[in-house]
Amino acid sequence: MTAPAPIIVLMGVAGCGKSTIGEALSTTLGWPFRDADSFHPESNVAKMSRGEALTDDDRKPWLAAIAAWIDARQASHAPAIVSCSALKRAYRDIIVGGRPGVYLVHLAGTQDLIGARMAARRNHFMPTSLLQSQFATLEPPQPHEALIIDVDAAPQAIAQRIITSLGVVRP
């Protein structure tokens, strides 16, 4: 039996660099990257744009869509990278739980560092005002559950650290 295609799931609070690191990994590995924001139903985007935090019920179709995408990639034997805040263990169980070859990477940083990065970005629907709720909701994974990477380095250095730590290679 062939091993499942590796899937890297980048998790962390808004503004931690999931999209930036996902793109850096994609460029280096030659694997496609899909940003979790693209899985949100329009109602979730509208809610966040109004500065309202999502509920667990709001997140259910979003998490299901990400999980289905991961399953489709693995069924096609196609490695990939996807981002998802995955703030709660229950969310991670939906998208990672029981799937061999799915690697969870927690992009971790201080609220001050990430807040400064969020304040500097433009044209994003997630307001900085929701960062506190993200940190309040976060149930950090334990080292046996995820590769934990500090985001205080340059994106390419972070991407290389992930590649080295996971032992993944460009096909």
C-alpha positions in Angstrom: 0.0 0.0 0.0 1.3 3.4 -0.9 1.8 6.0 1.8 -0.6 8.9 1.7 0.5 12.1 0.1 1.8 14.5 2.7 -0.4 17.4 3.6 1.0 20.3 5.7 -1.6 22.1 7.8 -0.4 25.5 9.0 -2.3 26.7 12.1 -2.3 29.7 14.4 -4.1 32.9 15.2 -4.9 35.5 12.6 -1.9 37.4 11.5 0.7 34.7 12.5 1.8 34.2 8.8 -0.1 31.2 7.7 -0.6 32.6 4.1 2.9 34.0 3.8 4.5 30.8 5.1 2.1 28.7 3.0 3.2 30.5 -0.2 6.9 30.2 0.8 6.5 26.4 1.3 4.5 26.1 -2.0 7.3 27.9 -3.9 10.0 25.8 -2.3 8.3 22.4 -2.5 6.3 22.9 -5.7 3.1 21.8 -3.9 -0.1 23.7 -4.2 -1.2 26.0 -1.3 -4.8 26.7 -0.4 -5.6 29.4 2.1 -8.3 28.6 4.7 -10.0 31.9 4.0 -11.0 30.6 0.6 -13.1 27.9 2.3 -15.2 30.3 4.3 -18.9 30.8 3.3 -19.7 34.4 2.4 -21.7 34.7 5.6 -18.5 34.1 7.7 -16.5 36.6 5.8 -19.3 39.2 6.2 -19.5 38.5 10.0 -15.7 38.9 10.5 -15.7 42.0 8.3 -18.2 43.5 10.8 -15.8 42.7 13.6 -17.9 39.8 14.9 -16.1 36.6 16.1 -17.3 33.4 14.5 -19.1 30.8 16.6 -18.5 27.0 16.5 -21.6 26.6 14.4 -20.2 29.2 11.9 -17.0 27.2 11.7 -18.6 23.8 11.0 -19.1 24.1 7.2 -15.7 25.8 6.9 -13.9 23.0 8.7 -15.8 20.3 6.8 -14.8 21.9 3.5 -11.1 22.0 4.6 -11.3 18.3 5.7 -12.9 17.3 2.4 -10.2 19.1 0.4 -7.5 17.3 2.4 -9.2 14.0 1.8 -9.5 14.7 -2.0 -5.8 15.7 -2.2 -4.8 12.4 -0.4 -7.1 10.3 -2.5 -5.4 11.8 -5.6 -1.9 11.1 -4.1 -1.2 14.8 -4.4 0.8 16.6 -1.6 -0.4 20.0 -0.6 -0.3 22.8 2.0 -3.4 24.3 3.6 -3.8 26.9 6.3 -6.4 26.9 9.0 -6.5 28.7 12.3 -7.5 25.5 14.0 -7.6 27.2 17.3 -9.4 24.5 19.2 -8.4 20.8 19.6 -11.9 19.9 18.4 -11.3 21.8 15.1 -8.0 20.1 14.6 -9.7 16.7 15.2 -11.9 17.5 12.2 -9.2 18.4 9.8 -6.2 16.3 11.0 -7.5 13.6 13.3 -6.9 10.1 12.1 -5.4 11.1 8.7 -1.9 9.6 8.3 0.4 11.9 6.4 -1.2 15.1 7.6 1.3 17.3 9.5 0.1 20.0 11.8 2.4 23.0 12.1 1.6 25.6 14.8 2.9 29.1 13.8 3.3 30.6 17.3 4.1 34.2 18.3 3.4 36.8 20.9 0.2 38.9 20.8 2.4 42.0 20.4 4.3 40.7 17.4 1.3 39.4 15.6 -0.8 42.5 16.4 1.9 44.7 14.9 1.9 42.5 11.8 -1.9 42.6 11.5 -1.9 46.4 11.9 0.5 46.6 9.0 -1.4 44.5 6.5 -3.9 45.9 4.0 -7.1 44.7 2.4 -7.8 41.9 4.8 -11.2 41.3 6.2 -10.0 40.2 9.7 -9.7 43.3 11.9 -7.0 43.6 14.5 -9.7 44.0 17.1 -10.5 40.3 16.9 -6.9 39.2 17.7 -7.6 39.1 21.5 -10.6 36.7 20.9 -8.3 34.5 18.7 -5.7 34.2 21.6 -8.5 33.7 24.1 -9.9 30.8 22.0 -6.5 29.2 21.2 -5.9 25.8 22.7 -2.2 25.5 21.9 -1.3 22.0 20.6 1.2 20.0 22.6 4.6 19.1 21.0 3.4 15.5 20.3 0.4 16.9 18.4 2.2 19.5 16.2 5.4 20.9 15.1 5.6 24.3 16.9 7.4 27.0 15.1 8.1 30.5 16.4 7.3 33.2 13.8 9.9 35.7 14.8 12.1 34.9 11.8 11.9 35.7 8.0 9.3 33.7 6.1 11.8 31.7 4.0 13.7 30.8 7.2 10.5 29.6 8.8 9.6 27.6 5.7 13.0 25.9 5.6 12.7 25.0 9.3 9.4 23.4 8.6 10.7 21.4 5.6 13.8 20.3 7.6 11.8 19.4 10.7 9.2 17.4 8.8 11.6 15.8 6.4 9.5 16.6 3.4 11.0 17.0 -0.1 10.1 18.4 -3.5 9.0 15.6 -5.7 
